[in-house]
Amino acid sequence: MRVKCSLCDKIDTIDSWSFEAKRLRNKPAKTYMCQTCQERITARTAERAATGQFHLYPLFRQKRRW
């Protein structure tokens, strides 16, 4: 399966039967990122987290009371 990175527009080939290919086929809102972009984003996020000013907030869901 040929896929295109959503950030750098690099075209890659992944196995058509892989989990990632299935996820991309079944959920059109999902986007593909090449390994280079994924590593770059991971490194930058780790740098920001190390500063102490970066917070990941949990999702606030309402609890159902039955």
Summary of the structure (lengths in Angstrom):
residues: 66
radius of gyration: 16.8
end to end distance: 46.0
largest distance: 49.8
contacts: 106
relative contact order: 0.15
helix: 38%
strand: 9%
